[in-house]
Amino acid sequence: MRSGRRARRTAAARARRTAAGAALGIAAILGIQSMANGAVFGSGDTPARHPSVYSARGEENGPVRSAVHKLALTDKGHGEAVLSQRDTDRFGLLGVSWTDPKAKIQGTIQARARSAETGKWTEWTNLEPYPAMLDGDHAGARGSTEPLWVGASDGAEVRISDGARNGKLPAGLRLDLVDPGTPKASSGKVDAEPAAFVQETPPTTPGPASTAPQPTVVTRAEWGADESISPEEPIYLPNGNTIKAAFVHHTADANPYDCSESAAIVRGIYTYHVKTNGWRDIGYNFLVDKCGTLFEGRKGGIDQPVYGAHTYGWNSQSTSVTFLGDYNQASPSDAALVSASRIIAYKLGQYGVDPAGKATLNSGATQTNYFGTSYTQGQDYTFNAVSGHRDGYNTECPGNLLYGQLGTIRGYASGSVQNLSITSVSGEATKAGSGYQTPGPATVNWSTSTQNSLVYKFEVLVDDQVAASTAGTARSASLTLSGYGDHTVAVRATHTSGKVTTSAPVTVTVPGPKTFKPVTPTRLMDTRSGLGVPKAKVGPGGEVVLQVTGNSVVPSSGVGAVVLNVTATNPTATSYVSVYPNGTDRTSASNLNFTAGQTIPNLVTVPVIDGKVRFFNHAGTVDLLADVTGYYTTDTSGSTHVNHGPLRLMDTRYGTGVRKGPVGPQGVVTLPVTGVQGVPAYGRDRRRPERDGDEPDVVELCLGLPRRHDAHVGVEPQLHRRPDDPEPGDRAGGERQGELLQPVGFGGSDRRHHGLLREVMCR
């Protein structure tokens, strides 16, 4: 803290700038981080033998006893006093104090310390006196300087030169060295009795809900506060006041620190304020270190309007957060800015205050701020809802570089998630036109330009209901959609400010059960003649797109999939053909595989998205034919599938199902396919409706052909016109197989013809 004058500091002396307001003491809390090696307080051991005592994490939760070692200064007269360079007990924080809290030292107070780890002495550092009676008139209160964190040290030196005219220094000058204590989990050196500590009792009534989420804050119990040294009850904003503004401070510690020292620094300053200054408690409401860790300061509850002592004249209507470090010469880290913005958004959000807005505060003191603006006690003045200490009091705090970042803090505390969009839906979902299709499981992927640390959470909404929730670092979530039909999927993001952003939705369809409708086998595509597609072979890496709905046999709507008998003929190279829905991404799967000169058919069932199907050829050139044999409808008017196999129904080699012997040219065999081996006995016969319901409309067959002659085979229901061209077929020599999905005729038989077949069998 500074008095009303603007203090100056030379670079050589590394004079420390003020940090706290003239209503209570400064609290230089540093963020808690993971364990690291370091010196142990209260012990003469070297650092290498013990873990750090600066990190009392949750697993080290509990009070930690600290101590203050007091060394009297020698008054040399003429306004000068010294503590000569000497060895000391282990300590981490120091400050100079005197008996009369109202007495002032007008000159310079400088100190330095010797590192317990390296043995090196620090530079001389100016210590700024606290204004008198910062925490009220308490018995045993003393005048003092701000505390200085020096880290684990075992030597000290002090010099004072008073610039007052009479050259007289206050009585009772001493150097206070604070040992912040060692957590039991770190070294086992603390021998405090458990009964000596009094845990803080939280308020029974929760504080008001906030528009912003509460960030993680290291509580007093977690940083090891010994509540027995400050037994007074917490105090809250007087006269029913609410928090209208937040003031930002810095502690102005010139010495560098490691974030692993945070808990020890918190305990050290807490001990100094209570035991040296005689205050009721530590001063700030919240504190943040360069690593972005937040600490609870003055007791009373994170969610409560605790009456702090941070900005003289304005404490009764505000809260505060202080940054560890001197930000006149160094810029604050983004981690610290983000964390400060989060606690500010939470506290102001409890009372409906916009962090980017203004606040009207009533002055509690007559004074002038850093910029020369005068305030009169009892008058109202307008502030930014997030202001710097120097806006309300005559101090350089929070430092020029941190003061210049107040706009960033306001933006973080009031911002929203930007450029949020769904990039894809993956997992078992596939692209389907402008949307996606899935049997249920899906992974939703999204992106945003907002940094992770400012995103509190993401939620995936399905039909406006939360289906999945993730942390702000996530960019995907898996879920299962239930219920057939179209679903609206969107992503909702909550900023750490509490503001919510929702992405544009996408449509994800869960197809319902489909039933099959057989049709008269009809040729839809032949690249040799230009039927359905341009007349030309399909080249390497080439595709053709075939309209499969809206023709004489397949309706234009209500079609979920089509069954095609696809034939590849006249290929010039070893290749494969993939058949897939138009409007979707092609996978690496193949439906037909062939070598040069082969004619290869196969049955393909293809989902229908927009009425079209795509055919891809990998290499060489090839002619493609496609015959539709049926389609799956999205209603229940078609047939369903019942598994009865695999069962062999026919083998002309042995007379299974038909007479024994090869089928000759233009030969026909009739195969009974119903009423055998568990297949129901009747095909659908509209002349005998009483038998409808259990009998099959369609059977699925697999044909094997020897490669001995150029041949093809056609399959049709009995009493039905034969199709024009083959299903399975190949050149002579070897053996080929083909799969068929065929309607069943009234007589319960299939007729096979178009031969030059020596053997016909079903595999």
N, C-alpha and C positions, 0 to 999 in steps of 0.2 A: 504494500500500500504506500501511497504517498500522501503528504499533507497537501494544503491548498496550493502551494507553489509548484511549479514545474521543475522537477529534479533534472539534473544533467549528469551524464556519465561519460567519462573519457574511455577510449578504447583500451588504453593501457591498464586501467584499473578494473576493467570489466564490471563497471558499476551495475548493480542490479536495479531493474526498473520495477515500479510498483505493480501489484496485481490485484489487491483486494480493496474493497470500498471501505469508507470510514464508518461502518456500522458494526462490523465484526471482523474477526481475524481471517487471514488468508488460509486456504487449505490446499496445499500443493499435493494433491493425490495423483498418483501415476497409475497407469493401467496394469492390471494383473495379467500375466502371461504364463507360459509353460515354465517348468522348472529349468534352471540353468545353474552352472557351477559358480560359486562366488564365496566371499568371506563370510564367516559366521560371527554375528554379534554376540557379545557376552562370553567370548571364548578367545583364547590366545592361539588357537589352531590355525594352520595355514588354509587357504581356500581349497586346495586340492583334496583335503581330507573330508570335506563336508559339502553336501548339496546346498544350493542357494537358500537363504532364509527370506528372500525378498518376494517369494511366491507362495503365499498361503492359499492354496487352491481349495476347492470344495472338499476334497478328501482330507484336507488339513484344517477343516472348519473348526472354529472354536476360539475363545479369547487367547491372546498372547500378551504376557506381561512385558511391559517395557520399563525403562529406567531413565532417570535424568542424573547425570554426573555434573556436579557444580564446582566450578573453579573460580575463586575470587581473583579479580583484576587488581593490579597495583596502581594506585593513584600517584602519579609522579608530580602532581601539582601543575599549575599553569594550564589547566584544562586538558591534560594528557593523562592517559592510563594505558597500561599494557598487560598482556599475559605473555611472558616470554615463551619462546619455542620449547615445547616439552612433550614427553611421552604421556599418553593418556590411556584409559580403558577404551575398549572398542566402542565406537559410536558411528552413527550414520548421518546425523543432522545436528546443526549447531545454531546458536543465536545468542545475542547478548541481552541481558536484562538488568533492571535496577529496581529499587524498592518502591519509589513513589510513581504510580502509574500516570500522574499528571506532569511529571518532570519531563523536560525535553533536552535533547542533545543537538546542538546546532551545527556541529562540525561533521567530521567523517568517522564512521565506524567500519573498520576493515578486519577481515579474518581470513585465515587460510588453514588447510588441513593436510595431513600426510596420509597417503594411501596405504592401507594395511596390506595391500596386495603387491604394490610395486615399490613402496618406500619413497615415492616422489612427492614433493610438496606441490599443492595447487598454487595458482596465482592469487594475489591479494584480491579479494572481492568486497565491494561495498555492500554493507547491510543497511537497508532502509528502516528507520524507526516506524513502528505502528503509531497511528494517532491515538490519543488517550481515550480510555474507557470504551473501547470498541464493542465490548459485549456487556455494557452496563457496569454498574458499580457493584462489584463483587468483593467480598472479604478476601484478603490475600492476593488481590490483583496486583500485577507488577507492570511497570513500563518495559517495553522490549523492542527489539528489531524484528523484522520478518525472519523466519527460519530459513536456513540454507541447507539444502540437501547436498552432501558431499560423498555419499557412498561409504562403504566400510573403511574406516580410518582409525588410526591409533596415535595421532599426534595433532597438536593444534597450536595456533599463535594468533594473538589479537592486538590491535593498536587503535587507540581512540585519540582524536585531536578535536577539542571543542572550539568552535568558532565564536562562542559567546563572548561578550565584552568582559565579563567578570572572570572568565576562564575557570569557572567552577563546574565540576561534573556532579551528576546525581549520586547520592549515596547508594551503597549496596551493589556496586557494579560486579557482575560475574559473567562467566561464560557457561552456558548451559549446553551440555552434550547429551543428545538423546540416543540411547540404544533402543531401537524399535522392537527388540526381542526376537527370539528364534522359535518358530513353530515346532511343536513336539515331533511332528512327522519328519522334520528336516534334520534335527540333531539330537533331540532328546535332552537339551540343556536346560529347558525351562522347568523350574521346580515349583511353579505356582500351584496353590491349593485350589481345586475346583470351586470351593465355597467362596473364594475371594472374588468371583466374577458374578456380575448380575446381567442377565440377558435382557435386551430391550424387549419390552412388551408392545406388540403391534396394536394399532387401534382396532377396536371391535367393529367399527363401521367402515366399510370400504370407501375409498374416495370415489368421486364421480367417474362415470365411464368416459372414455376419450374417443374422439373420432379417429385417432391414430393408434396403432398397436403399441403396447409397452415393450420397449427393447429390453434386452438382457442387461441387468445391472448387478455388479458385484456388491452384495449387501455388506452391512457392517459386520455381521457374524462371519461372513466369508473372508473378509480381510483381517479378521482377528481382533476386532475392537474389544478392549477391556472396558465394559460398561460400568464397572464399579468405580472408575475414576471420574465419571460424569453422571452422578446419580439423579440429577435434576430431571423432571419430566420434560418431554418435548413441548415446544410451543408452536402455535399455528398462527396464520395471518389474523391480525386483530380486527375486531368490529365487523366480523362477517365478510371481510374482503375476499375477493377471488384473485387468482393469478391473471394479470392482464398483459404482462410482458416478460421477456427473458433477457437477462443481461449476460454478455459473454466476457470472460476474463482470461488472463494468463497469470501464471505464478511467477514468471520472470526468473526462474532458476537458471543461472548461467552455466552451471556444470552439466555436462552430458550425463545421460542415464540410460540404462537398459530397461526394457519393459518388464524383464523378469524381477526387477527391484520394486515393482509397484506396491505390493502389499506392505512391505517394510516402510516405504516412504509414507504411505497413508498412516500407518501406526505412529511413525515418528512425528508427523505434523500434528496429528491428533493429540499425542502426548505433550508436545510443546505448547499447544494452545491451552490445554487444560492445566498442566502442571507448572508451566513456566508463566504463562500469561494470566492464569486464574480464570479462564473463560468457562462457560457452561459446556461447550462442545466445540467441535470443529466448525468452520464457518460456512463453506459453500454448500449448496443443495446437491450438486452433482459435479463430478470431476472426470476428465477424460485424458488419456495419455496418447502418445504419438502412434501407438498401435491400435487405437480405437476402442480400448476397453473403458467402459463406464463404471464409476464407483458411486455408491451412495455416500453422501456427505453427512450433513447434520441429521440427527435422528428424528424420527417421527413418522416415517413411512414413505415409500417411493410414490405411492398413489395419493398422498396427503398434501395439503397446502402448507408445508412446513415454513415457518418464519425464519428465514436465513439472515445472514449479516454479511452482505457482499457488496452492495452499492449504496453508499451513504445517502440517506434521504428518500430512498425509493423501495426499501425492502418490504414494506407492508403490503405491496401490490404486485410483487414480482417473484420470479424464481431465477436461478442462475446455473451456469455451467462454466467451469474453468478448465483451461488447457494447461497442461504441464509444459513449461519451457518459456524461453524468451523469444517472442515473435516480433521484435523490432528488427532483428537481423536474419531470422530464419522463417521460412514459410511453413505453415501447419500442414501436416499430412492429410491426404484425402480421407484416410481411415478415420482420423480424428474429426474432420469436418462432418463426415457422414454420421458418426455416432452422436456428435453434439446435436445435429439436426434431428435425429430420431428422438432423443429425450426431450428436446424443445417441442417438437411436433406433438409428442404424447402429453406433456404438461399443459401446453396451450390448448390442445384439443380437448382437455377435460373441461374447459370453460368456454369453448366455442370461439377461440381467438384464432384468426388467420395469421400464420407466421409471416406472410408477405404483406400484412396490413399495418395499420397504425393502432396506437394505444394512448389513452388519456390517463395520465398519472397525476396524483396530487402530491406536491412536494412536502417532504417531512422535515426539510431544513432549508435555511437560507444559505446559498453558496453559489459558486461559479464553476462551470465545468471546464474541461481541457481546452475548448474552443472559445472560451470567454463568454459563453451564454450564462446569464444570471437567472437564478431561481429564487423565488420567495416562498418561505414556508406557508403552507395552506393554499397555495395557488395551483391551478391545473395547467399541465403542459402536455404537448403532444410528442410522442416518441414513436420510432419504429417498434413494432411488436418484438422484433429481435434487434436489440441495441448493444453497443459496446459499453464497457465500464466508463470510458472517457466521455460518453454522451451525457452521463449523469453526474460525474464527479471529476475533479481536477487531477487527472492521472493520465499517464501514457498508456496504461492498460486498455485494451488487450494487446498492445504492440501494433506498429504500423502495418505489418504484413498480415496479421490476423484480422485487424480492423478492416483491411481491404477485402477480406474474404467473407464478410458478413452477408453480402449479397448471395454468395454461394450457399451459405447456411440457410438463408431464407428460401432460396430456390429448392434446395433439397427438402426442407421441412414442409414445403407447400406443393411439391411437384406431383406428377402423375407418370405412370408408365407410358412410354412413347413407342409408336410404330409397332404395336402388338398385332401379330397376324399368325394364322395357322399356315404352316408351310406344306404340310402333307399329313395324310392319315395312312399309317403303315401297319405292320404286323400282319394279320390275316385280311386286312382291308386292301382292296385294289381300286385303282382309279376307274370311275364309271361316268363317262361324259364329263359334266362340270362338277360332279360330286364323287362319292366313293360308295363301295358296296362291300359288305362283310357278313359272314354268317353269325357274327356276334362280337368276337374279340377284335380289338383295334388299339393301335397306339397313335395318339394325337401328338404331333410335333409342331412347335411354334418358335417364333423369334421375336425379339424386341431390341431396340437400341438403348434401352436403359440399363445401366450397370447393375450387376447382381446385388450389390450391397444396398441398393435403394428399393429393391423389390421384396416385400414382406412374404408374399405367397402367390401361387397361381392356383386357379381352380378350373377344371374342365366342366363345362355345363352341357348337359344333354337334355334337350327340350326344356331349357331354363332351370334345370335342377342340377345341383352339384353332384357329379359322378366320381370325381377324383380331385385330390388336393395335393400340392407339392410345395416344396420350399422355393424361395425366390431364385435359387441357383439352377433349378431344373429347366429343361427345355422340351420335355416330353412326359407323357403319362399314359399308362396302359389301363384299359377298362373293357368291360363287356356290355354291349348294347343289348337290351332285351325288348321284345315286342317287334313283330314284323312291320315293315313299312319304312317310311322316311323318318329320319331323326335329324333335328337341328343341333349341331355341335359347335360350341364356341369356347374360347378361353378367356377367363376373367383374371385380371392381375390387380393385386392390392399393393399400392406403393407404401413405403414406410411412413409417408405423411398421412396414410389412411384413405387417400383417394383411390377410386376404383376405375379401371379401364377394361372394356370388353371388346374382344376382337370381332371382326366380321364373321358370321357363321358359315359353315359348310354343311352340305347335306350328306348324310351317311345313311344308306339304305340297308336294312336287313331283309333279304328276300324271304317271302313266306314259302311254305311247302308247295311244290309244283307237281302236277299230274301230267301224264303223257297222253298225247293224242296222235295216233298213227295217221299217216296220210298216204295216198297213192304215191309210190315212188316217182318223184318228178325231178328231172334234171334242171338245176338252176344255173350251173356254170360250166362252160367248156371253152378253154382258151384257144382251142383249135379252130372253133367256128365263130368266136366272139360272142357266145351266149353269156349274158350276165355281166361280162367284163370285156375289156378291149381284146381284139383278136391278136394274140401274140404270146409267145412263150414268156414265162416269168424268169427274169434274169437273175444273176447272182446278187444276193442281198435285196432282191426286188420284192414287191408286195402288190397284191391286187385286193380290192375291196368289193365284196359282194353284198348286195341288198338281199336279205333272206326273208324279210317279212313283207306283207302287203302284196302277195302274189295269189295265184289261183288256189293254193293249198295251205298257205300259212297266213293267218290274219295279220293286220298291221299293228295291233296292240294286244296287250295281255300275254305276250310271249316271253318266257323267262329263259328259254334255251331252245336250240334246234339240234336235231340229230341228222348228221350229214354222212353219206358214204363218199369219202374223198379218194380220188384216184390220181396218182402221179404217173405220167406216161411220157415216153420219149426223153428221159433225162440224159444229159450229156456228161454228167460228172456225179461222183459220189456226193450225196447231199442229204438234206432233210427238209421237211416242210413243217412249219408251225401254224396252227389255226387258232385264232384267239379273237375275243370280242373287240370290235372297233371302239376306240375311245379309252382303251386300257393300255398299260405298258406290257409289251411282249416279254415273256420270260424265256429262259434257255431251254424249256421243254420242247420236244418234238412229237409230232403226231404220225409222220411217215418218214421212214428211213430207207434209202435205196442207193443202188450203184448205177453206173451208166448203163443204159439200155434196158433197165427193168421197168415193168409196169406193176405198181404197188398200190393196192387199195387199203383203206382202213375206215372203220366207223369212228366218227368224231362227234362228241356232244359238246356244243359250244354255247356258253351263256350269251344272251342277247342284251345289249345295253341300249343301243340306239337303232336297232333293226338291221345292223350291218355286221359282217364278219370279215376279218382280214386273213389273208394267206401269205405267208412269208417263205421264200426259198433261200436256202443258205448259199449254195454254190452251183455253178453251171447254169444251164437253162432247162426248163421243164414245162410240159403242158399239164394243166390241172383241170380235173372234172369234179363236180360236186352234185350229188343227188340228195334231195331231202326225203327222209323216210318218216319224219314225224317231228313234233315239237312239244315242249313242255309249257303248259299254260300256268299262269299265276293264280288261276282259280281252281276249283276242285272238280271241274267237269270232265277231266281226263281220267286215265288209268293210273293206278299205283303199281309199285314194284314189290314183288315177293320173291325172296331168294329160295331156289330149289336146287341148287347145284353147287359145283358143276356136276352134271350128269351126262353120260354119253347116250344119246338117243339113236344114232345112226352110224353104221360103218358098213359100207358096201363090200368090204373085203371079207367080212365074216357074216353078212346077212343080218346085222343088228338093225332093227327097226324097219328095214326094207329088204328086198330080195338081194341075195348075194351075187355080186358080179359088177364089173365096171359099167358105168353109164356111157352109152355110145353116143355118137354124133346126133344132136337134136333129141337126145333121150330125155325122158322125164321119169323121176321117181316121186312117189307120194309118201310123205313121212307123217304118221300120226304124232302130234306133239301134245295133245291133251288126253287126260285120263291115263297117263303112263307115268310111273315113277314119282307119284305125288303131285303131278300137275293136275289141276281140276279138270273134270271130264268134259266140260262144255265150253266151247267158244261162245262169244256173245252172239246171240241170234235174236234179232228184233222180231222174228216170227214166234219166238218162245220167251217172252219177257219174264215169265215166272222163274226162269233159270238165270236171269241176269244177277250180277252182284258178286258171285264167287268165281266165275270162270274168267280165264285170261283173255285179254284183247291182243296182247303182244307177247311174243317169246323172243328171248335173246339167244342167238346161236353163234357158234364159232365154227368156221369151215376150214378144213385143211385140204390143200390141192397138191398133187405131185407135179413137178416141173418137167413134164415129158413132151408136151406139145403146146403150141399156142392155144390157149383156151380161156374161157371165162364161164362163170356160172351165174345164173339168175335165180333169185328166190322170191316166190310170190305166194299169197294165200291161195288155197284151192278155190276154183270157180272165179279167179281174178285174172285180168289181163296181164300178160307178161311184160316186164319192163324192157326198154329198148336195148339196154347195155348191161354189162356185168356188175355184180358185186365183186367177190374175190376173183382174181384172174392173174395170169402170169405167162411168161414164155415157157416152152417145154424144158423139162429137166429140173430136178430138185423138188422141193415141197414148199408150199406157201400156206399161210393161215389168214383168215379174215373173220372179223366179228360182224354180226348182223343183228339188227333189231327189227323184227318182222311182225306185221299183223297176222292174226290167226283167222283162217277162213271158217265158214260155217260148218264144214265137214271135219274140222279139227285136224287138218293136215296142211303141210307145206308141199309145194310142188317144185322140183328142181329140174332144170333143163339147160339148153345151150351147152353142149358138152365137148366132145373129144376127151372125156375124162376116163382115166383108167381106175382111179380110186377116189372115193369121196368119203370123208370121215369127219366127225365133230370132235374137237379136242376141248 
